[in-house]
Amino acid sequence: MSTSKEQLMRFAESALKQTAIYQRNCEMGMPDEENYKMSYLLVEGSINKPERVLAYAVNDQAVLLFHPMEKPMYESLLNDWDFNFDYDLFQYLEGGFDLIAMTPDAHTGVWCEIAEYHGTSGIACVQGMQKYLHYCKQHGITKERLARETGYDGMDVMTLYDRQAAKESRGKTSQEPER
């Protein structure tokens, strides 16, 4: 299956609506605007021929991790205390996955987590963080843009960007982290 970024996003959004958790919320009468919405998408392999796709969706209560290309589709509900970007983003980036898309709200969450934990050795997956910051640099994700789009008023985490570390992290081989 040859795909583009936009096709992958549409595929993941369609798959989200087929998850048992999304369907259960619909059956319970949850309005669509309160149900899960795509947050970010990770791909292993090339965008044109992805080997694996990991998708994260959020609502006000939890985070849903699902693998839209798997049959049957894997899905796991993560509570707020069980979710952090160090594991649920940076570790995958270190393992060879690439970030394909992310909402402004998710970027704001990542920036808040980096700002809170970067100086305390609280970020275990530093190379993954650098790969994420490289993505931000390449896609124009800035403090000013997040301030306009989400009201972000925290640290400018791009000051932590290290081009050489990001370059080294992009050369890593793929390996899924264990939870």
Buried (B, 14 or more C-beta within 10 A) or exposed (E): EEBEEEEBBEBBBEBBEEBEBBEEBEEEEBEEEEBBBBBBBBBBBEBEEBEBBBBBBBBEEBBBBBBBBEEEBEBEBBEEEEBBBBBBBBBBBBBBBBBBBBBBBBBBBBBBBBBEBBEEEEBBBBBBBBBBBBBBBEEEBBBEBBBEBBEBEBBBBBEBBBEEBBEEBBEBEEEEBEE
